């Protein structure tokens, strides 16, 4: 069932409002990402936490603008513009941060010289960026408007895992590197994972609300004098595991239902 099949959403004022909000959220997403990139080089105190918060807000805006664009009927906008913004917000932004973080990390295991540390940072950032961009390219080529599932881990979710990892001061630099490579592998894989693009079922709605709530808490909880951001990060980690384990089976069920509906339409 698509958003165009919901009668009360077809009113002109609802579509115009959804179109305006979709554009506003997309603009807010790219502005926040570019601001975050600039602040990487300014390096304010405790920026690691603000980096994580920025990514959480970008993830929320990305999910919202896609839904609103589809409600408004601006499906072309939902694919083309949103993909460009995602490439920056969840590709360039975290890649630059990862490169800078690892290159400047103190007591690095591979810090025999500054050159090794810089190389490790650049390579790690490029691996993540390349995975995000290739995944987005494959996403656009695969007719994403109507498919009920993604091929590979969505880049906002991958970026949020990075955000959760970096806020723990005890996370070793080699752990960040390994996690980045693993996440990149999941993004490049063709593992089917639910997209939650259409009109949500009761289960979809529960999942969307739970995930959004965790992201909102992660973005709003303070990090001083006590780092409360760690608590929603644990919840996000649990959701990530559930998504990766249970997602493929659920995605296949969604595809089967879609095929059954198409067969019934052809028979009519």
Secondary structure, DSSP 8 states (H G I E B T S, - for coil): --GGG-GGGGSHHHHHHHHHHHHHHHHHHHHHHHHHHHHHHHT-TTHHHHHHHHHHHHHHHHHHHHHHHHHHT-HHHHHHHHHHHHHIIIIIHHHHHHHHHHHT-TT-TTTTSHHHHHHHHHHHHHHHHHHHHHHHHHHHHT-TTT-SEEES--HHHHHHHHHHHHT-TT--HHHHHHHHHHHHHHHHS--EEE---SS--HHHHHHHHHHHHHHHHHHHS--SSS-THHHHHHHHHHHHHHHHHHHHHHHHHHHHHHHHHHHHHHH-
